[in-house]
Amino acid sequence: MIRKTIKILDVVVDNLTNAGADERFSFLLSQKNQSIVTTPNTEIIMAAQDDVDFKEILNQKSKLNLPDAIGVIWAGRFLEISQPDGWLRFVYTPLLWLASLIFLPIFIRTAKEPAFEKVSGSDFIWSIARIAAKEKLKLFLLGGAPTIAERTALKLQTDIYGLKVSGVYSGRAEAVEEIVSAVNKSHADILLVAFGAPKQEKWLAENLKKTTAKVGVGLGGTFDFIAGTRQRAPRWMQIVGLEWLFRLVCEPKRIVRQLAIPKFMWSILVEKLSK
């Protein structure tokens, strides 16, 4: 299966739709080699700018990098728009950049290339569950606060007929031997990890090979949404790119992390002008 990707601030992101993500995931499950799946959003892409090891995992070790933010879709399409040569681009491009952000929903709909879609980890976990149930594969849920993995497993198995969650573990990421033993005893095929980025990606890069799992997926705070301990933004806020604002209102302490968003936007403009 040919993999189509683009680069955003030197981080590889897969150029695919939600349906294409399902197809790619199923393809990875059919391969002999183990695969890592990640969900780059604006925060992850910015974190990779200062973390060489993390960027190497995203660009070389991960076999599927899902565009997990409207900001990533915006950046991919903004970077593809042609601009004038010479000094005119220093007038035209910043104005276009500003307009594309102000009218983000319209820009996303009108700019068609690259033709990828937002594939949120919080949505994709349901695709994983459906594929696993259909193929009679087992899931293992790793991470989250105490009882969160268990509650997530219960919700997934309740809603997806035939799904088998063979194990959960909510302990520390540092308990590698204990985790690997639990995963292997469960004979899990798919390992879902919710340690938060970049810890989960680094854990998978170091330890997936020690497990029976065919695919390891970093899912951040997805378990919290499934378990119901955190509320997800209303659908309309997700569509217009304001999911970050909803989370900030619900969790004001996130403000430090979300400073990555304006930095990301500015970095995209700088990259565009440098071309």
Summary of the structure (lengths in Angstrom):
residues: 275
radius of gyration: 19.0
end to end distance: 30.9
largest distance: 63.0
contacts: 903
relative contact order: 0.16
helix: 57%
strand: 13%
